[in-house]
Amino acid sequence: MPKGKTELMKAREAQMTRLQELRERSVDPFVRQLDKLLSAAPSQETLSEFAETKPNDWASMVKTMANLSGYADRTEVKLGGVIAQISDMSDAQLIEMMRLLMDQKKAVDLDADLSSNV
């Protein structure tokens, strides 16, 4: 088989694999692209120049990367269907809320996820 056809078949197979992964809601295609993006990351010098010349774009990039890294600017947390401003609560209030949520969980006998963020 000619080399050009082999390359075309490989490209088509890769495309079909990507489509299948997307249909399955897989994150794998995005992880592969993220790896490519991070591999092509600019140098520290280039980033510093970017920060100097376009501070608003730099700040937006930092916020995006922080969010992707797991940092969030929210202080409220969803605990068993209740939104709580935990940063404003005392330890005693946190303990009381957790006790109430555990009692609620026992009452309905569900395995609720008590730690998911909003």
Stockholm file with secondary structure:
# STOCKHOLM 1.0

chainA/1-118         MPKGKTELMKAREAQMTRLQELRERSVDPFVRQLDKLLSAAPSQETLSEFAETKPNDWASMVKTMANLSGYADRTEVKLGGVIAQISDMSDAQLIEMMRLLMDQKKAVDLDADLSSNV
#=GR chainA/1-118 SS CCHHHHHHHHHHHHHHHHHHHHHTTCSHHHHHHHHHHHHTCCCHHHHHHHHHHCHHHHHHHHHHHHHHTTCCSCCEEEETTEEEEGGGCCHHHHHHHHHHHHHHHHHHTCCCCTTCCC
#=GC SS_cons         CCHHHHHHHHHHHHHHHHHHHHHTTCSHHHHHHHHHHHHTCCCHHHHHHHHHHCHHHHHHHHHHHHHHTTCCSCCEEEETTEEEEGGGCCHHHHHHHHHHHHHHHHHHTCCCCTTCCC
//
